[in-house]
């Protein structure tokens, strides 16, 4: 983390320009902001537009702050346009760059659970102004823009809504564990899984699947003790985001061992009519079932002169 980001995450800032409120913190598990997509570095000629873009998710949705060279960019600064979409995508748009725009840009996101930030650098090079479009080209560009804008105004967006979500679970170590959910929304939401506030990335033991019926699954195979914790699934699209959380407990795997005689039966000599007690010690997991035999014939528990008891534990 750069020195600027380190300092910003520990100092007070002015109120963010977005309308996100944290007065009423939702019930359930809060998730600190997570950067799903970080800022990039740019090199641009003076006079051309530049857009810094990142994607941030969290529960509740974080407030977003933008900085240039460590100084906050406020809403009254019309040179910069700040855009925020419902899926967590945040953009800082510069319509026409100047030499003063050269520098480090930082975005910081904060909610009651914590803060996170990342930075990108913009290098502005001076040079001749970009070539102008002919009137006919300008007309065509305007026509395309109007057509696209017309389509966008007719398109409707729907915030993600979970139709199916798992509750708290208990699963066995060494086996396959599957977390299934189903979500609706327009456009189709993107899903992100977190465990204890940290993103879950696909690897040999963790898979993110989508079936034809729209069921999204996080598959863990085999399950280990390290997989236990609080899982959160965040679904986001342009209209907003929705989430659910659950606790996954991992039952420790039973270690199996074959039966083994730790202490064997001893030869004994006793007077006729005297009582006798034959003892042994047996180890095994799961605990072994014990059978007694005399001259290779099983001794019945119903025999009046014989009482059978479990072998002494190790």
Buried (B, 14 or more C-beta within 10 A) or exposed (E): EBEBBEEBBEEEBEEBBBEBEBEEEEEEBBBBBBBBBBBEEBEBEBBBEBEBBBBBBBBBBBBBBBBBEBEBBBEEEEEBEBEBBBBBBBBBEBEEBEEEBBBBBBBBBBBEBBBBBBBBBBEBEEEEEEEEEEEEEEEEEEEEEEEEEEEEEEEEBBBBEBEEBBEEBEBBBBEEBBBBBBBBBBEEBBBBBBBEBEEBEEEEEBEBEEEEEEBBEBBBEEBEEEBBBBBBBBBBBBBBBBBBBBEBEBBEBEEEEEBEEEEEEEEEEEEEEEEEEEEEEBBBEEEBEEEEEEEEEEEEEEEEEEEEEEBEEE
